[in-house]
């Protein structure tokens, strides 16, 4: 009743201006996220009990405690209550209140940074745990004596995979549907999402390579001291390294190759703010990691040298730092080359020799696939990226513009009112349409 009364007051009294809409959206998407979390918690507990009911009779000896003799116990009832209440809150705010609000920045934050990224991290982390436990059982030193205890986590893993996969898959389908409308905020948020997952994959891959290099160094270099008592110390680290490599390499390769393909197709991806932030953050972290591990290596080397204890054991003691230094150096070199390639691909600023005013607007071109060479000429002439929207009408033809006509188009864009223009390109030429988002 209290919630309904204040909802009615908000509908009647809160002004429909920019500030009022922001506060309303903050409430709507915040409550949607809160309801979604409660829904997923309830769903996870229910799925955990269902899969546990199937796992325990098959693989483990059952110890039935009072109140746990059936699936319909207190924990399941509480989980169902959470699922229903959270689902009702999420459904009302997400499917009813926020319907059609596709141009909201807060909507994109909810979709990409919380729902999709949260689901992706849940699935990836759960798969990593499952894979590590399998490899630990096959190659490493298992924590438990029997398979039933080693894989007792499987019911929880199944629940997390189903919940996280549903969260990821549903919201990704929503993003794909809304991206077809060409909303700028949705496209920018999708860029951020791809770079976030590329960063997650790169970090996982780098950690796996560091562990693998450390193991290789530790096996090759002669051991001494307590390490001689543990000849198979490398088994669990190898299981960890293989797990991280199998998870991180496909994740980073898929998303990074995707953004690299887009970068090769035009200047828009290369000049994107999300790309520059990603590359500079990776470079910064890699350089700091390299410097930190190099400092640790120098410290331990000088310490043993001054104390007269310098020996091959130093390499054993510093194997993880050596691996981190090598991987951080390789990452910094690679992304340094990527950054240099991006800078070389961007057109150098030139002083206009004909007095043509510079273009300082966001430009979108509605054109066919055959117009891409013309768009590249525009990017070189204007000195800015041109966003490409593809026309689907089959009878559209590509125009032929001379350099003089291209400069005239640049002048019309520069003189158009506002800070956004849409170029409609067909056989008759280029039409400049200034617009603004409302």
Buried (B, 14 or more C-beta within 10 A) or exposed (E): EEEEEEEEEEEEEEEEEEEEBEEBBEBBBEBBBBBBBBBBBBBBBBBBBBBBEEBBEEBBEEEEEEEBEEEEBEBBEEBBEBBEBBBEBBBBBBEEBBEEBBBBEBBBBBBBBBBBBBBBBBBBBBBBBBBBBBBBBEBBEBEEEEEBEBBBBBBBBBBBBBBBBBBBEEBBEBBEEBBEEEBEBBBBBBBBBBBBBBBBBBBBBBBBBBBBBBBBBBEEBEBEEEBEEEEEBBBBBBBBBBBBBBBBBEBBBEBBEBBBEBBEEBBBBBBBEBBEEBBEEBBEBBBEBBEBBBEBBEEBEEEBEEEEEBEEBBBBBBBBBBBBBBBBBBBBEEBBEBBEEBEEEBBEEEEEEEEBEBBEBBBBBBBBEEBBEBBBBBBEBBBBBBBBEEBEEEEBEBBEBEEEEBBBBBBBBBEBEEEBBBBBBBEEEBEBEBEEEE
